[in-house]
Amino acid sequence: MFVRIFFVLLLASLVTPVFACSMAGEGNHVGKQVTAVDVDAGTFTIIDVESNGPIQFSASKDLLAKVSEGPGPVLVSYEDRDGQLVAVDITY
């Protein structure tokens, strides 16, 4: 019984993140975690769940105050302004 529960939980954790970004909709990225915050540059970086690659966003100082580095999923709502991803909201 324990093995069955473990297998189901393991399978769910592997399958769920794959669809996270596409299901979040246009103008949203789902990240595994925030890996860097640069207040001076006005940017933060997440690890994208779909591509497993880093994605950097520009953000206002008010929004950067809400951003914290560390583990945990994060949803970033953004606008594409001339090829630059500008975060407009972040939710943990």
C-alpha positions in Angstrom: 0.0 0.0 0.0 2.8 2.4 0.9 4.5 1.7 -2.4 1.3 2.5 -4.3 0.8 5.8 -2.6 4.4 6.7 -3.1 4.2 5.9 -6.8 1.0 8.0 -7.2 2.5 11.0 -5.5 5.7 10.7 -7.4 3.9 10.5 -10.7 1.7 13.5 -9.9 4.7 15.6 -9.0 6.4 14.8 -12.3 3.4 15.3 -14.5 1.7 18.4 -13.1 4.5 21.0 -13.6 4.8 20.1 -17.3 1.5 21.8 -18.2 1.7 24.6 -15.7 2.9 27.4 -18.0 0.6 26.6 -20.9 -2.3 26.3 -18.5 -1.5 29.6 -16.8 -2.4 31.4 -20.0 -0.8 34.1 -22.1 1.1 36.7 -20.1 1.9 34.3 -17.3 4.9 32.2 -16.4 5.1 29.6 -13.6 8.4 29.2 -11.9 9.8 26.6 -9.7 11.5 29.3 -7.6 13.0 32.7 -7.7 16.7 32.4 -8.1 18.0 36.0 -8.1 16.8 39.5 -7.3 18.8 42.5 -8.4 17.2 45.6 -6.9 19.7 48.0 -8.4 19.0 46.6 -11.9 15.3 46.3 -11.2 15.2 42.6 -12.2 14.5 39.2 -10.8 15.0 35.7 -12.3 12.9 32.5 -12.0 13.4 28.9 -13.1 10.6 28.2 -15.6 8.8 24.9 -14.9 8.2 24.2 -18.6 11.6 24.9 -20.0 13.7 24.4 -16.8 15.6 27.5 -17.9 16.0 30.9 -16.3 13.7 33.7 -17.2 14.5 37.3 -16.2 11.9 40.0 -15.6 12.1 43.7 -15.1 9.9 45.0 -12.3 9.0 48.2 -10.4 10.6 48.8 -7.0 7.2 48.2 -5.4 6.9 44.8 -7.0 10.5 43.9 -6.3 9.7 44.4 -2.6 7.3 41.5 -2.9 9.9 39.2 -4.5 11.9 36.9 -2.4 14.5 34.3 -3.4 14.0 30.7 -2.4 12.1 27.5 -3.0 8.5 27.4 -3.9 6.4 27.8 -6.9 5.7 31.3 -8.2 3.3 32.8 -10.8 4.5 35.8 -12.6 2.1 37.9 -14.7 4.0 40.0 -17.2 3.8 42.2 -20.3 6.1 42.0 -23.3 7.3 45.5 -23.9 9.5 45.6 -27.1 11.0 42.1 -26.2 11.5 42.9 -22.5 9.5 40.9 -20.0 8.1 43.3 -17.5 6.4 41.8 -14.4 3.2 43.3 -13.3 2.3 40.9 -10.5 3.9 38.0 -8.6 2.0 35.4 -6.6 3.5 32.7 -4.4 
